[in-house]
Amino acid sequence: MKGNYIDGFLIPVPENKLSEYEELAKKMAKVFKELGALEYVECIADDVKLGKVTSFPQAVLAKENEKVIFAWVTYESKESRDEIQKKFMEHPIMNEMDPSTMPFDGMRMMMGGFKALINC
């Protein structure tokens, strides 16, 4: 079953912190799925070029030693997403996360909620 609402993310991650980021992402995926998310996907840039006007690396001001992570979480509906996000913010995993020790620069992370336009 595919979701009707999606949270999308672009995250610049230093190459020397990719394994640390992957461990964090695995924890996040587990929590989101336990709370009711339909799907949790994290992808690492592989064939992503720097653009002349815009590109994934430019969107997050990626540095030369950083990889862009493209991720999404799917939900049944926006209402379901809002409930899951509320539960996530109250989840004990949030107490474990210290912004000063995160394996990426959260100030350059992009995220947003999207209604599915085509979902086949």
Stockholm file with secondary structure:
# STOCKHOLM 1.0

chainA/1-120         MKGNYIDGFLIPVPENKLSEYEELAKKMAKVFKELGALEYVECIADDVKLGKVTSFPQAVLAKENEKVIFAWVTYESKESRDEIQKKFMEHPIMNEMDPSTMPFDGMRMMMGGFKALINC
#=GR chainA/1-120 SS CCCSEEEEEEEEEEGGGHHHHHHHHHHHHHHHHHHTCSEEEEEECSSCCCCSSCCHHHHTTCCTTEEEEEEEEEESCHHHHHHHHHHHHHSTHHHHCCGGGCSSCGGGCEEEEEECSCCC
#=GC SS_cons         CCCSEEEEEEEEEEGGGHHHHHHHHHHHHHHHHHHTCSEEEEEECSSCCCCSSCCHHHHTTCCTTEEEEEEEEEESCHHHHHHHHHHHHHSTHHHHCCGGGCSSCGGGCEEEEEECSCCC
//
